[in-house]
Each structure stands twice: as structure tokens, then as C-alpha cells.
Amino acid sequence: MNQKAARERPDIVAAIRGGDNSLGMDGEADLATATLEQALFWRNIYTEILAMEESVLERIQQLMADQSPQAQQEVALTNVPVVVAQAERFRSRLGFWESACRRIAAGPVAAGVAPVLP
């Protein structure tokens, strides 16, 4: 997508980005070279965001319960898939960072030192 289109349709850019779990956040550490401190930081960030997305989805479902069938259908076809895709992206990224935390913390095990994970 070109720069002009991105400026004109940030909703489309956000929807595409939200569904691509290979995309990290701006400033996100590299999974392959992250320190334990960085991995814990990003694990916490994704935990926070995932909790928010799950709350948003729950609230949408609550609101839909009081809507007409037509409104429910439109929300189910438009809003819900976007929020679900975003939540799945954040869940996937969280999984990457949880694995990184375990991998990095397990490094000293080979030397006979038990890992410590907060």
C-alpha cells in the first residue's frame, strides 16, 4: 500500500496490520537477540494488550445482545472479525515472547544454574 493510500485509509492499514502476527510493534526487540529483561517487558506489554482486546470483544458481545438482528449481523460481519484478528495477533505475539522468556531463562540450565522467571 502506498503512502498516500495509508494516509487516506488508516482503517485499512490497521486492519491489515492487526491480522498479521509476524508484525511486531514499533520499537519491539528482536526475538532472536532479546535479553531476558526485554523478553519479559514485551511479554507484559502483549499480556496487557490482549487483556484489553478480550475485554473489548466481551463488551461488543454484551452490546450486541440488545441490538436488532440486522444490527447484530452487521456487527458480526464487520466489527467482530477485526477485534478477533487483533486479539489473535496479540495472543500469537505473546506466545512468541513467552517462548523467548523460557528459552533465554533456560540458557544457564546447561551450566547447572536453575532459571528464575518472574
Secondary structure, 3 states (H helix, E strand, C coil): CCHHHHHHCHHHHHHHHHCCCCCCCCCCCCCCCCCHHHHHHHHHHHHHHHHHHHHHHHHHHHHHCCCCHHHHHHHHHHHHHHHHHHHHHHHHHHHHHHHHHHHHHHHHHHHCCCCCCC
